[in-house]
Amino acid sequence: MDISVELTLTPIQDDYEPAIINFIKELRGSGLTVKENPLSTQVYGSYDEVMNVLVPHMKSALEAVDRGLLYMKMVKSDRSDYEPHF
């Protein structure tokens, strides 16, 4: 089963950029399809592969901040090739 996951890491602290940058760099190096925009990062692939990659990276991202939020949305399909049709 393929999935698409949207992630938004929001550290609640003054020095927030390093934690976000590190999280994105770890995801880029995972071998999964990763797309970014100014508001979130999307990861695409098979459910098992994506979750096996995300679980330790989400944990380390949260451990790297004093306080923070990590939002995750998941869709049951690979939407990496989505193009607006309007």
C-alpha positions as a Markdown table, in Angstrom:
| # | Residue | x | y | z |
|---|---|---|---|---|
| 1 | Met | 0.0 | 0.0 | 0.0 |
| 2 | Asp | 1.4 | 3.4 | -1.0 |
| 3 | Ile | 1.0 | 6.5 | 1.1 |
| 4 | Ser | 1.7 | 10.2 | 1.0 |
| 5 | Val | 2.6 | 11.9 | 4.3 |
| 6 | Glu | 2.7 | 15.6 | 5.0 |
| 7 | Leu | 4.8 | 16.7 | 7.9 |
| 8 | Thr | 5.2 | 20.1 | 9.6 |
| 9 | Leu | 7.7 | 20.4 | 12.5 |
| 10 | Thr | 7.1 | 23.5 | 14.6 |
| 11 | Pro | 9.6 | 24.0 | 17.4 |
| 12 | Ile | 8.3 | 26.3 | 20.1 |
| 13 | Gln | 11.5 | 28.1 | 20.9 |
| 14 | Asp | 13.5 | 31.1 | 19.6 |
| 15 | Asp | 16.2 | 29.1 | 17.8 |
| 16 | Tyr | 13.9 | 26.9 | 15.7 |
| 17 | Glu | 15.6 | 26.8 | 12.3 |
| 18 | Pro | 18.4 | 24.3 | 13.0 |
| 19 | Ala | 15.9 | 21.6 | 14.2 |
| 20 | Ile | 13.7 | 22.0 | 11.1 |
| 21 | Ile | 16.7 | 22.0 | 8.7 |
| 22 | Asn | 18.2 | 18.9 | 10.3 |
| 23 | Phe | 14.8 | 17.1 | 10.1 |
| 24 | Ile | 14.5 | 17.8 | 6.4 |
| 25 | Lys | 18.1 | 16.8 | 5.6 |
| 26 | Glu | 17.5 | 13.5 | 7.4 |
| 27 | Leu | 14.4 | 12.9 | 5.3 |
| 28 | Arg | 16.2 | 13.8 | 2.1 |
| 29 | Gly | 18.9 | 11.2 | 2.8 |
| 30 | Ser | 16.3 | 8.5 | 3.5 |
| 31 | Gly | 15.9 | 7.3 | -0.1 |
| 32 | Leu | 12.2 | 8.1 | -0.1 |
| 33 | Thr | 10.6 | 10.6 | -2.5 |
| 34 | Val | 10.6 | 13.9 | -0.5 |
| 35 | Lys | 9.1 | 17.2 | -1.6 |
| 36 | Glu | 9.2 | 20.5 | 0.3 |
| 37 | Asn | 7.4 | 23.8 | 0.3 |
| 38 | Pro | 7.6 | 26.7 | 2.7 |
| 39 | Leu | 4.9 | 25.2 | 5.0 |
| 40 | Ser | 5.6 | 21.5 | 5.0 |
| 41 | Thr | 7.5 | 18.5 | 3.8 |
| 42 | Gln | 5.9 | 15.6 | 1.9 |
| 43 | Val | 7.2 | 12.0 | 1.9 |
| 44 | Tyr | 5.9 | 9.3 | -0.5 |
| 45 | Gly | 6.3 | 5.5 | -0.7 |
| 46 | Ser | 5.1 | 2.2 | 0.6 |
| 47 | Tyr | 3.5 | 2.3 | 4.0 |
| 48 | Asp | 6.1 | 0.1 | 5.7 |
| 49 | Glu | 9.1 | 1.8 | 4.2 |
| 50 | Val | 7.8 | 5.3 | 5.0 |
| 51 | Met | 6.9 | 4.5 | 8.5 |
| 52 | Asn | 10.2 | 2.7 | 9.2 |
| 53 | Val | 12.0 | 5.8 | 8.1 |
| 54 | Leu | 9.7 | 8.3 | 9.8 |
| 55 | Val | 9.4 | 6.8 | 13.3 |
| 56 | Pro | 13.1 | 7.3 | 14.3 |
| 57 | His | 13.4 | 10.6 | 12.5 |
| 58 | Met | 10.3 | 12.0 | 14.1 |
| 59 | Lys | 11.6 | 10.9 | 17.5 |
| 60 | Ser | 15.0 | 12.5 | 17.0 |
| 61 | Ala | 13.4 | 15.7 | 15.7 |
| 62 | Leu | 11.3 | 16.1 | 18.8 |
| 63 | Glu | 14.2 | 15.2 | 21.1 |
| 64 | Ala | 16.2 | 18.0 | 19.4 |
| 65 | Val | 13.8 | 20.7 | 20.7 |
| 66 | Asp | 12.8 | 21.9 | 24.1 |
| 67 | Arg | 9.1 | 22.1 | 23.1 |
| 68 | Gly | 7.6 | 21.5 | 19.7 |
| 69 | Leu | 4.7 | 20.2 | 17.6 |
| 70 | Leu | 4.9 | 17.7 | 14.8 |
| 71 | Tyr | 1.9 | 17.6 | 12.5 |
| 72 | Met | 1.4 | 14.6 | 10.3 |
| 73 | Lys | -1.3 | 14.0 | 7.6 |
| 74 | Met | -1.5 | 10.7 | 5.7 |
| 75 | Val | -3.2 | 9.8 | 2.5 |
| 76 | Lys | -3.7 | 6.2 | 1.3 |
| 77 | Ser | -2.1 | 6.7 | -2.2 |
| 78 | Asp | 1.1 | 8.0 | -3.7 |
| 79 | Arg | 0.2 | 11.6 | -4.7 |
| 80 | Ser | 3.8 | 12.6 | -5.6 |
| 81 | Asp | 2.8 | 13.1 | -9.2 |
| 82 | Tyr | -0.1 | 15.4 | -8.4 |
| 83 | Glu | -0.5 | 18.4 | -10.8 |
| 84 | Pro | -3.4 | 20.8 | -10.4 |
| 85 | His | -5.8 | 20.5 | -13.3 |
| 86 | Phe | -7.5 | 23.9 | -13.0 |
